[in-house]
């Protein structure tokens, strides 16, 4: 893939300008208005265990979708944050999903996952997947996806941990569609309102 060569050019330009390419950007959480959000493209790819991962399987969850690579230093800076988010927020219907853009695929990625004890699912990206997301020309590129599967925020390059956290929490704090099993449970335990008068009449008569 051409991302590696692009990264080399960016690093060289940063060195010439005496700027730090790895400085994080502190930005206020700025989510797209709901009316402007577009549905994230679905995909089906294998994770490190060989199981198929579909983005659509995460419906009802807030998802941090991160395009990264093992050789990308800004990506390595972000990964501990994502590990913490996955651990602390997974019980609130949140998930991190990583998409590695490494040229040699699992040969580099599997040892990296083990070494860094990554606790979220990772797949190997393809040019086709990159195209679905408008072309991933720089990494890290991260999409914050709301419970309805829509892209609520996009970050090209590294931003601060607080920026990610604030966006995620804002989406988690908004009511989302109830899980299907909870709908079924409610149906078993709740008496329909139109039955209540009939029950009352029966009790008075008896």
NUPATOR-442038 format. One line per 10 residues: number of its first residue (from 1); for each residue x, y, z of N, C-alpha, C, CB. Coordinates in nm, 2 decimals. Each point is the difference from the previous one (the first is absolute). Glycine has a CB too. Layout:
NUM	X:Y:Z:X:Y:Z:X:Y:Z:X:Y:Z ~ ...
//
This chain:
1	0.08:-0.12:0.00:-0.08:0.12:0.00:0.09:0.12:0.00:-0.18:-0.12:0.12 ~ 0.12:0.23:-0.16:0.08:0.13:-0.02:0.01:0.08:0.13:-0.06:0.00:-0.24 ~ -0.01:-0.04:0.35:0.00:0.08:0.12:0.13:0.01:0.06:-0.23:-0.07:0.04 ~ 0.31:-0.03:-0.05:0.14:0.00:0.06:0.08:0.11:-0.07:-0.01:-0.25:0.06 ~ 0.01:0.25:-0.19:0.08:0.10:-0.07:-0.05:0.14:0.03:0.05:-0.16:-0.18 ~ -0.18:0.18:0.19:-0.06:0.13:0.04:0.05:0.04:0.13:-0.20:-0.05:-0.14 ~ 0.20:-0.04:0.24:0.05:0.03:0.13:0.14:0.05:0.00:-0.15:-0.17:0.10 ~ 0.24:0.11:-0.18:0.14:0.04:-0.01:0.01:0.14:-0.05:0.07:-0.24:-0.04 ~ -0.15:0.28:-0.06:0.00:0.13:-0.05:-0.04:0.10:0.10:-0.05:-0.09:-0.23 ~ -0.06:0.06:0.31:-0.05:0.09:0.10:0.11:0.02:0.11:-0.23:-0.08:-0.04
11	0.30:-0.03:0.08:0.10:0.01:0.10:0.12:0.09:-0.04:-0.06:-0.23:0.08 ~ 0.09:0.21:-0.21:0.11:0.09:-0.05:-0.04:0.14:0.00:0.08:-0.19:-0.14 ~ -0.20:0.22:0.09:-0.05:0.14:0.00:0.00:0.06:0.14:-0.13:-0.05:-0.20 ~ 0.09:-0.03:0.30:-0.01:0.05:0.13:0.14:0.03:0.06:-0.21:-0.13:0.03 ~ 0.31:0.05:-0.07:0.13:0.02:0.05:0.06:0.13:-0.06:0.03:-0.25:0.02 ~ -0.06:0.28:-0.14:0.05:0.12:-0.07:-0.06:0.12:0.06:0.03:-0.13:-0.21 ~ -0.15:0.12:0.26:-0.07:0.12:0.05:0.01:0.01:0.15:-0.16:-0.02:-0.19 ~ 0.24:-0.07:0.25:0.03:0.00:0.14:-0.13:-0.01:0.09:0.20:0.13:-0.04 ~ -0.30:-0.20:-0.02:-0.13:-0.02:0.07:-0.01:-0.14:0.05:-0.11:0.18:-0.14 ~ 0.05:-0.20:0.25:-0.02:-0.14:0.05:-0.12:-0.06:-0.07:0.11:0.06:0.22
21	-0.09:-0.17:-0.30:-0.12:-0.06:-0.06:-0.08:-0.08:0.09:0.13:-0.01:-0.20 ~ -0.08:-0.02:0.32:-0.07:-0.08:0.10:-0.08:0.08:0.10:0.17:-0.18:-0.04 ~ -0.16:0.31:0.04:-0.07:0.08:0.10:-0.15:-0.03:-0.01:0.18:0.18:0.00 ~ -0.25:-0.20:0.11:-0.14:-0.02:0.00:-0.08:0.13:-0.01:0.04:-0.21:0.13 ~ -0.15:0.20:-0.19:-0.09:0.12:-0.02:-0.11:-0.01:0.11:0.05:0.01:-0.25 ~ -0.06:0.09:0.33:-0.11:0.01:0.10:-0.11:0.07:-0.07:0.16:0.00:0.20 ~ -0.27:-0.07:-0.22:-0.12:0.06:-0.07:-0.12:-0.03:0.09:0.11:-0.02:-0.23 ~ -0.21:0.11:0.22:-0.12:-0.02:0.07:-0.08:-0.11:-0.08:-0.01:0.24:0.09 ~ -0.07:-0.31:-0.01:-0.08:-0.11:-0.07:-0.09:0.07:-0.09:0.01:-0.15:0.20 ~ 0.00:0.12:-0.33:-0.08:0.06:-0.10:-0.07:-0.11:-0.09:0.15:0.21:0.00
31	-0.26:-0.25:0.04:-0.07:-0.10:-0.07:-0.09:0.06:-0.11:0.00:-0.14:0.21 ~ -0.01:0.06:-0.32:-0.08:0.05:-0.11:-0.15:0.00:0.05:0.16:-0.10:-0.17 ~ -0.23:0.20:0.12:-0.15:0.00:0.03:-0.06:-0.13:-0.05:-0.01:0.26:-0.01 ~ -0.08:-0.31:0.08:-0.06:-0.13:-0.04:-0.05:0.00:-0.14:-0.06:-0.04:0.24 ~ 0.00:0.15:-0.29:-0.05:0.01:-0.13:0.10:-0.01:-0.11:-0.18:0.14:0.09 ~ 0.31:-0.11:-0.05:0.11:0.00:-0.10:0.08:-0.13:0.00:0.01:0.25:0.03 ~ -0.04:-0.34:0.06:0.08:-0.12:0.02:-0.04:-0.10:-0.11:0.02:0.04:0.24 ~ 0.09:-0.10:-0.30:-0.02:-0.11:-0.10:0.03:-0.13:0.06:0.06:0.16:-0.18 ~ -0.14:-0.26:0.13:0.02:-0.14:0.04:0.14:-0.05:-0.03:-0.24:-0.04:-0.03 ~ 0.31:-0.02:0.13:0.13:-0.05:-0.03:-0.01:-0.12:-0.09:0.08:0.08:0.23
41	0.01:-0.10:-0.32:-0.01:-0.11:-0.09:0.03:-0.13:0.07:0.08:0.14:-0.19 ~ -0.16:-0.24:0.16:0.01:-0.13:0.07:0.12:-0.08:-0.07:-0.25:-0.01:0.06 ~ 0.31:-0.08:0.02:0.10:-0.09:-0.06:0.01:-0.13:0.08:0.13:0.20:-0.08 ~ -0.07:-0.30:0.02:0.01:-0.13:0.07:0.15:-0.04:-0.02:-0.25:-0.06:-0.04 ~ 0.33:0.06:0.15:0.14:-0.04:-0.01:0.03:-0.09:0.12:0.06:0.21:-0.12 ~ 0.05:-0.29:0.11:0.04:-0.10:0.10:0.08:0.07:0.11:-0.01:-0.19:-0.17 ~ -0.01:0.15:0.29:0.08:0.06:0.11:0.12:-0.10:0.02:-0.20:0.12:0.11 ~ 0.28:-0.10:0.00:0.12:-0.08:0.02:-0.03:-0.14:0.03:0.11:0.20:0.08 ~ -0.23:-0.23:-0.03:-0.04:-0.14:0.02:-0.07:-0.07:-0.11:-0.02:0.06:0.23 ~ 0.01:0.01:-0.34:-0.07:-0.06:-0.12:-0.15:0.02:-0.01:0.18:-0.16:0.00
51	-0.23:0.23:0.11:-0.15:0.02:0.00:-0.03:0.13:-0.09:-0.02:-0.11:0.23 ~ -0.10:0.10:-0.29:-0.04:0.11:-0.09:-0.05:0.12:0.09:-0.06:-0.16:-0.19 ~ 0.10:0.28:0.16:-0.04:0.12:0.07:-0.08:0.08:-0.10:0.20:0.00:0.15 ~ -0.32:0.03:-0.12:-0.09:0.09:-0.08:-0.03:0.13:0.08:-0.10:-0.20:-0.12 ~ 0.12:0.31:0.06:-0.03:0.13:0.06:-0.15:0.00:0.04:0.18:0.12:-0.12 ~ -0.26:-0.18:0.04:-0.15:0.00:0.03:-0.03:-0.08:0.12:-0.04:0.03:-0.24 ~ 0.13:-0.12:0.29:-0.03:-0.07:0.12:0.01:0.09:0.12:0.09:-0.21:-0.11 ~ -0.04:0.33:0.10:0.02:0.09:0.11:-0.12:0.10:0.01:0.25:-0.02:-0.02 ~ -0.36:-0.01:-0.05:-0.11:0.09:0.00:-0.05:0.02:0.14:-0.07:-0.07:-0.23 ~ 0.04:0.19:0.28:-0.05:0.02:0.13:0.12:0.04:0.09:-0.19:-0.16:-0.03
61	0.31:0.15:-0.02:0.12:0.04:0.08:0.06:0.12:-0.06:0.04:-0.24:0.07 ~ 0.03:0.32:0.02:0.09:0.10:-0.05:0.14:-0.07:-0.03:-0.12:0.19:0.14 ~ 0.17:-0.16:-0.26:0.12:-0.07:-0.04:0.11:0.11:-0.04:-0.14:-0.19:-0.08 ~ 0.26:0.16:0.13:0.12:0.07:-0.04:0.07:-0.09:-0.10:0.03:0.13:0.22 ~ -0.03:-0.08:-0.35:0.06:-0.08:-0.11:0.13:0.07:-0.04:-0.23:-0.08:-0.08 ~ 0.34:0.01:0.11:0.13:0.06:-0.02:0.08:-0.07:-0.11:-0.01:0.06:0.24 ~ 0.05:0.01:-0.34:0.09:-0.04:-0.10:0.14:0.03:0.04:-0.17:0.03:-0.18 ~ 0.26:-0.13:0.19:0.13:0.02:0.06:0.10:-0.10:-0.07:-0.10:0.07:0.22 ~ 0.23:-0.07:-0.17:0.10:-0.09:-0.04:0.10:-0.02:0.11:-0.03:0.06:-0.25 ~ 0.10:-0.17:0.25:0.10:-0.03:0.11:0.12:0.10:-0.01:-0.08:-0.24:0.00
71	0.11:0.29:-0.12:0.12:0.08:-0.01:-0.03:0.15:0.02:0.09:-0.16:-0.16 ~ -0.22:0.19:0.19:-0.04:0.14:0.01:0.01:0.05:0.15:-0.16:-0.03:-0.20 ~ 0.25:0.12:0.23:0.02:0.04:0.13:-0.12:0.07:0.07:0.24:0.02:-0.06 ~ -0.30:0.07:-0.01:-0.12:0.06:0.06:-0.11:-0.10:0.03:0.04:0.21:-0.13 ~ -0.05:-0.32:0.05:-0.09:-0.10:0.03:0.03:-0.07:0.13:-0.04:-0.04:-0.25 ~ 0.17:0.02:0.27:0.05:-0.07:0.12:-0.03:0.08:0.12:0.18:-0.11:-0.13 ~ -0.18:0.25:0.12:-0.03:0.08:0.11:-0.15:-0.01:0.04:0.18:0.16:-0.08 ~ -0.27:-0.18:-0.02:-0.14:0.00:0.02:-0.05:-0.14:0.06:-0.03:0.16:-0.18 ~ 0.10:-0.26:0.14:-0.05:-0.14:0.04:-0.02:-0.02:0.15:0.12:-0.08:-0.20 ~ -0.03:0.12:0.29:-0.04:-0.01:0.14:-0.13:0.06:0.04:0.25:-0.01:0.04
81	-0.28:0.13:-0.10:-0.13:0.06:0.03:-0.11:-0.09:-0.04:0.10:0.23:-0.03 ~ -0.09:-0.29:-0.09:-0.11:-0.08:-0.05:-0.01:-0.12:0.08:0.04:0.08:-0.23 ~ 0.07:-0.14:0.28:-0.01:-0.11:0.09:-0.08:0.03:0.13:0.22:-0.08:-0.09 ~ -0.19:0.20:0.14:-0.07:0.05:0.12:-0.15:0.02:-0.03:0.21:0.11:0.08 ~ -0.24:-0.05:-0.19:-0.14:0.03:-0.04:-0.08:-0.14:-0.01:0.07:0.21:-0.12 ~ -0.01:-0.30:0.06:-0.06:-0.13:-0.02:-0.03:-0.07:0.13:0.12:-0.03:-0.22 ~ -0.02:0.04:0.31:-0.02:-0.06:0.13:-0.10:0.07:0.09:0.24:-0.07:-0.01 ~ -0.24:0.20:0.01:-0.08:0.08:0.09:-0.15:0.02:-0.05:0.21:0.11:0.09 ~ -0.23:-0.11:-0.22:-0.12:0.03:-0.06:-0.08:-0.11:-0.07:0.09:0.23:-0.02 ~ -0.03:-0.35:0.02:-0.06:-0.11:-0.08:-0.14:-0.03:0.06:0.23:-0.09:-0.06
91	-0.25:0.11:0.19:-0.13:-0.04:0.06:-0.10:0.11:-0.03:0.12:-0.12:0.18 ~ -0.09:0.23:-0.25:-0.09:0.10:-0.03:-0.03:0.00:-0.15:0.08:0.14:0.18 ~ -0.07:-0.26:-0.24:-0.02:-0.02:-0.15:0.09:0.09:-0.08:-0.24:-0.05:0.05 ~ 0.37:0.04:-0.02:0.11:0.06:-0.08:0.10:-0.10:-0.04:-0.04:0.22:0.13 ~ 0.10:-0.20:-0.24:0.10:-0.09:-0.05:0.10:0.07:-0.09:-0.16:-0.19:0.01 ~ 0.29:0.15:0.00:0.10:0.04:-0.09:0.02:-0.10:-0.10:0.12:0.13:0.18 ~ -0.10:-0.09:-0.31:0.03:-0.09:-0.10:0.12:0.05:-0.08:-0.24:-0.08:-0.02 ~ 0.35:0.01:0.01:0.12:0.04:-0.07:0.01:-0.06:-0.14:0.11:0.03:0.22 ~ -0.06:0.05:-0.31:0.02:-0.04:-0.14:0.14:0.02:-0.03:-0.24:0.05:-0.07 ~ 0.32:-0.15:0.06:0.15:0.01:-0.03:0.02:0.02:-0.15:0.06:-0.14:0.21
101	0.02:0.23:-0.25:0.04:0.02:-0.14:0.14:-0.04:-0.03:-0.16:0.19:0.00 ~ 0.21:-0.28:0.09:0.14:-0.06:-0.03:0.00:-0.08:-0.13:0.04:0.00:0.25 ~ 0.07:0.03:-0.33:0.01:-0.07:-0.12:0.02:-0.15:0.01:0.11:0.20:-0.09 ~ -0.05:-0.25:0.20:0.03:-0.14:0.02:-0.11:-0.07:0.09:0.24:0.04:-0.04 ~ -0.35:0.03:0.07:-0.11:-0.05:0.07:0.03:-0.06:0.13:-0.09:-0.05:-0.22 ~ 0.04:-0.07:0.24:0.01:-0.07:0.14:0.15:-0.03:0.04:-0.23:-0.09:-0.04 ~ 0.32:0.09:-0.06:0.14:-0.03:0.04:0.05:0.10:0.10:0.04:-0.10:-0.23 ~ -0.08:0.23:0.21:0.04:0.11:0.09:-0.10:0.02:0.11:0.13:0.10:-0.19 ~ -0.26:-0.12:0.15:-0.10:0.04:0.09:-0.02:-0.09:0.12:-0.11:0.11:-0.19 ~ 0.11:-0.24:0.17:-0.02:-0.10:0.11:0.10:0.02:0.11:-0.10:-0.16:-0.16
111	0.23:0.17:0.13:0.10:0.02:0.11:-0.02:0.13:0.07:0.16:-0.13:-0.13 ~ -0.20:0.23:0.05:-0.03:0.14:0.06:-0.12:-0.01:0.10:0.09:0.11:-0.21 ~ -0.19:-0.18:0.17:-0.12:-0.01:0.09:0.04:-0.07:0.13:-0.15:-0.01:-0.20 ~ 0.23:-0.10:0.19:0.04:-0.07:0.12:0.09:0.08:0.09:-0.02:-0.21:-0.13 ~ 0.11:0.28:0.06:0.10:0.08:0.08:-0.06:0.11:0.08:0.17:-0.05:-0.18 ~ -0.27:0.12:0.12:-0.07:0.11:0.06:-0.13:-0.04:0.07:0.10:0.15:-0.18 ~ -0.13:-0.27:0.18:-0.12:-0.05:0.07:-0.12:0.07:-0.04:0.14:-0.06:0.20 ~ -0.17:0.07:-0.32:-0.11:0.07:-0.06:-0.13:-0.08:0.03:0.14:0.11:-0.18 ~ -0.24:-0.05:0.24:-0.12:-0.07:0.05:-0.12:0.02:-0.09:0.09:0.03:0.23 ~ -0.07:0.03:-0.35:-0.11:0.02:-0.09:0.03:-0.07:-0.13:-0.06:0.22:0.11
121	-0.05:-0.23:-0.19:0.02:-0.08:-0.12:0.07:0.09:-0.11:-0.21:-0.14:0.06 ~ 0.29:0.07:-0.14:0.08:0.06:-0.11:-0.02:-0.08:-0.12:0.17:0.10:0.16 ~ -0.18:-0.03:-0.27:-0.01:-0.07:-0.13:0.11:0.06:-0.09:-0.25:-0.05:0.02 ~ 0.28:-0.02:-0.13:0.09:0.06:-0.10:-0.07:0.07:-0.11:0.16:-0.19:0.05 ~ -0.13:0.31:-0.07:-0.07:0.09:-0.10:0.04:-0.04:-0.14:-0.02:0.18:0.17 ~ -0.06:-0.14:-0.27:0.03:-0.02:-0.14:-0.02:0.14:-0.07:-0.08:-0.24:0.01 ~ 0.13:0.24:-0.14:-0.03:0.12:-0.08:-0.15:0.02:-0.02:0.23:-0.03:-0.11 ~ -0.30:-0.08:0.10:-0.14:0.01:-0.03:-0.07:0.07:0.12:0.00:-0.21:-0.14 ~ 0.04:0.17:0.26:-0.06:0.06:0.12:0.04:0.14:0.02:0.01:-0.22:0.11 ~ 0.12:0.25:-0.14:0.04:0.14:0.00:-0.09:0.09:-0.10:0.24:-0.08:0.06
131	-0.27:0.03:-0.17:-0.08:0.07:-0.10:-0.14:0.02:0.05:0.13:-0.10:-0.18 ~ -0.18:0.00:0.26:-0.14:0.02:0.05:0.00:0.12:0.10:-0.04:-0.25:-0.02 ~ 0.15:0.28:0.09:0.00:0.11:0.09:0.06:0.12:-0.06:0.02:-0.16:0.18 ~ -0.02:0.17:-0.31:0.04:0.12:-0.07:0.15:0.01:-0.03:-0.19:0.11:0.11 ~ 0.26:-0.22:-0.08:0.14:-0.01:-0.03:0.08:0.04:0.13:-0.04:0.06:-0.25 ~ 0.10:-0.15:0.31:0.08:0.03:0.12:0.15:0.03:-0.05:-0.15:-0.16:0.15 ~ 0.18:0.29:-0.15:0.12:0.04:-0.05:0.10:0.04:0.11:-0.11:0.08:-0.20 ~ 0.07:-0.08:0.32:0.09:0.02:0.11:-0.05:-0.07:0.12:0.06:0.23:-0.09 ~ 0.04:-0.27:0.18:-0.04:-0.07:0.12:0.07:0.07:0.12:-0.04:-0.22:-0.13 ~ -0.02:0.21:0.24:-0.13:-0.05:0.03:-0.11:0.08:-0.06:0.09:-0.10:0.21
141	-0.20:0.02:-0.25:-0.12:0.06:-0.03:-0.11:-0.07:0.08:0.08:0.07:-0.24 ~ -0.16:0.01:0.31:-0.09:-0.06:0.10:-0.14:0.05:-0.03:0.18:-0.02:0.17 ~ -0.28:-0.07:-0.17:-0.14:0.04:-0.01:-0.07:-0.04:0.13:0.00:-0.04:-0.25 ~ -0.08:0.14:0.30:-0.08:-0.03:0.12:-0.14:-0.02:-0.06:0.14:0.14:0.16 ~ -0.20:-0.26:-0.13:-0.13:-0.04:-0.06:-0.10:-0.01:0.11:0.12:-0.13:-0.18 ~ -0.24:0.19:0.15:-0.10:0.00:0.10:-0.08:-0.13:0.01:-0.02:0.25:-0.03 ~ -0.08:-0.26:0.12:-0.07:-0.12:0.02:-0.08:-0.04:-0.12:-0.02:0.06:0.24 ~ -0.01:0.03:-0.33:-0.08:-0.03:-0.12:0.09:-0.04:-0.12:-0.18:0.16:0.08 ~ 0.31:-0.17:-0.05:0.09:-0.04:-0.11:0.05:0.11:-0.09:-0.10:-0.22:0.01 ~ 0.08:0.35:0.04:0.03:0.12:-0.09:0.13:0.06:0.05:-0.24:0.04:-0.04
151	0.32:0.02:-0.05:0.13:0.06:0.04:-0.03:0.13:0.06:0.12:-0.11:-0.19 ~ -0.09:0.12:0.32:-0.03:0.13:0.08:0.12:0.09:0.00:-0.16:-0.13:0.14 ~ 0.28:0.08:-0.16:0.13:0.08:0.00:0.11:-0.08:-0.07:-0.07:0.11:0.22 ~ 0.15:-0.03:-0.28:0.12:-0.06:-0.08:0.12:0.08:0.04:-0.15:-0.07:-0.19 ~ 0.26:0.00:0.22:0.13:0.06:0.04:0.11:-0.06:-0.09:-0.08:0.04:0.24 ~ 0.14:0.05:-0.32:0.12:-0.04:-0.07:0.12:0.05:0.07:-0.13:0.00:-0.22 ~ 0.22:-0.09:0.27:0.11:0.03:0.08:-0.04:-0.02:0.15:0.08:0.17:-0.17 ~ 0.01:-0.15:0.25:-0.02:-0.02:0.15:-0.06:0.12:0.06:0.19:-0.15:0.01 ~ -0.29:0.13:0.08:-0.06:0.10:0.08:0.02:-0.04:0.15:-0.17:0.07:-0.18 ~ 0.13:0.01:0.27:0.02:-0.03:0.14:-0.09:-0.11:0.05:0.08:0.23:0.04
161	-0.04:-0.30:0.06:-0.08:-0.10:0.07:-0.14:0.06:0.04:0.21:-0.12:0.08 ~ -0.20:0.25:-0.02:-0.12:0.06:0.04:-0.10:0.03:-0.11:0.13:0.10:0.18 ~ -0.08:-0.07:-0.30:-0.09:0.02:-0.11:-0.08:-0.13:-0.03:0.16:0.17:-0.10 ~ -0.09:-0.28:0.09:-0.07:-0.13:-0.03:-0.10:-0.03:0.11:0.21:-0.08:-0.12 ~ -0.16:0.10:0.25:-0.08:-0.04:0.11:-0.13:0.08:0.01:0.21:-0.07:0.12 ~ -0.20:0.20:-0.14:-0.12:0.09:0.00:-0.10:-0.04:-0.11:0.15:0.19:0.10 ~ -0.10:-0.21:-0.22:-0.09:-0.04:-0.10:-0.07:-0.13:0.03:0.15:0.12:-0.17 ~ -0.07:-0.22:0.21:-0.06:-0.13:0.03:-0.11:0.01:0.11:0.22:-0.11:-0.06 ~ -0.19:0.19:0.17:-0.09:0.01:0.11:-0.13:0.07:-0.04:0.20:0.00:0.16 ~ -0.18:0.10:-0.24:-0.12:0.08:-0.05:-0.10:-0.10:-0.07:0.14:0.21:-0.02
171	-0.08:-0.29:-0.07:-0.08:-0.10:-0.07:-0.06:-0.10:0.09:0.14:0.03:-0.20 ~ -0.06:-0.08:0.30:-0.05:-0.10:0.09:-0.12:0.05:0.09:0.23:-0.11:0.00 ~ -0.22:0.24:0.03:-0.10:0.06:0.09:-0.13:0.03:-0.07:0.19:0.10:0.13 ~ -0.19:-0.11:-0.26:-0.12:0.02:-0.08:-0.08:-0.13:-0.01:0.10:0.19:-0.13 ~ -0.23:-0.19:0.15:-0.07:-0.12:-0.01:0.01:-0.06:-0.13:-0.16:0.08:0.17 ~ 0.18:-0.21:-0.18:0.00:-0.08:-0.12:-0.11:-0.10:-0.01:0.25:0.04:-0.01 ~ -0.26:-0.11:-0.11:-0.10:-0.10:-0.01:0.02:-0.11:0.10:-0.03:0.06:-0.24 ~ -0.07:-0.11:0.31:0.02:-0.11:0.10:0.04:-0.13:-0.07:-0.17:0.11:0.15 ~ 0.25:-0.19:-0.09:0.04:-0.13:-0.06:-0.13:-0.08:-0.02:0.22:0.00:0.11 ~ -0.21:-0.09:-0.21:-0.12:-0.08:-0.04:-0.05:-0.09:0.12:0.08:0.00:-0.24
181	0.02:-0.06:0.31:-0.04:-0.08:0.11:-0.07:0.07:0.11:0.19:-0.15:-0.05 ~ -0.16:0.28:0.08:-0.07:0.08:0.10:-0.14:0.03:-0.04:0.22:0.09:0.07 ~ -0.24:-0.07:-0.20:-0.13:0.03:-0.05:-0.09:-0.13:0.03:0.09:0.16:-0.18 ~ -0.04:-0.27:0.15:-0.07:-0.13:0.02:-0.04:-0.01:0.15:0.11:-0.10:-0.20 ~ -0.01:0.13:0.29:-0.02:-0.02:0.14:-0.11:0.09:0.05:0.24:-0.07:0.03 ~ -0.24:0.20:-0.08:-0.10:0.09:0.04:-0.14:-0.05:-0.04:0.17:0.19:-0.01 ~ -0.18:-0.24:-0.11:-0.13:-0.05:-0.04:-0.05:-0.11:0.08:0.07:0.06:-0.22 ~ 0.01:-0.14:0.29:-0.05:-0.11:0.08:-0.05:0.05:0.14:0.16:-0.15:-0.12 ~ -0.10:0.26:0.16:-0.02:0.05:0.14:-0.10:0.11:0.01:0.23:-0.07:0.05 ~ -0.27:0.13:-0.16:-0.09:0.12:0.01:-0.13:-0.03:-0.05:0.19:0.15:-0.04
191	-0.30:-0.11:0.11:-0.14:-0.02:-0.04:-0.04:0.12:-0.09:-0.05:-0.13:0.22 ~ 0.00:0.10:-0.34:-0.05:0.10:-0.09:-0.10:0.09:0.07:0.05:-0.15:-0.20 ~ -0.05:0.28:0.17:-0.09:0.09:0.07:-0.14:-0.03:-0.03:0.17:0.17:-0.01 ~ -0.21:-0.22:-0.11:-0.14:-0.02:-0.03:-0.06:-0.12:0.07:0.05:0.10:-0.22 ~ 0.04:-0.18:0.29:-0.05:-0.11:0.08:-0.04:0.04:0.14:0.15:-0.15:-0.13 ~ -0.09:0.26:0.18:-0.02:0.05:0.14:-0.15:0.02:0.03:0.23:0.10:0.00 ~ -0.31:-0.03:-0.08:-0.14:0.02:0.04:-0.07:-0.13:0.01:0.00:0.22:-0.11 ~ 0.03:-0.32:0.02:-0.07:-0.13:0.01:0.03:-0.07:0.13:0.01:-0.01:-0.25 ~ 0.12:0.02:0.29:0.03:-0.07:0.13:-0.07:0.07:0.11:0.23:-0.06:-0.09 ~ -0.24:0.19:0.09:-0.07:0.08:0.11:-0.14:-0.04:0.00:0.16:0.19:-0.02
201	-0.23:-0.20:-0.09:-0.14:-0.04:0.00:-0.02:-0.14:0.05:-0.03:0.15:-0.20 ~ 0.12:-0.24:0.17:-0.01:-0.14:0.05:0.01:0.00:0.15:0.10:-0.08:-0.22 ~ 0.00:0.16:0.27:0.02:-0.01:0.15:-0.12:0.06:0.07:0.24:0.02:-0.03 ~ -0.30:0.09:-0.02:-0.12:0.06:0.06:-0.12:-0.10:0.00:0.08:0.23:-0.07 ~ -0.09:-0.31:-0.04:-0.12:-0.09:-0.01:0.02:-0.12:0.09:-0.03:0.08:-0.24 ~ 0.16:-0.11:0.28:0.02:-0.12:0.08:0.05:0.04:0.14:0.05:-0.13:-0.21
//
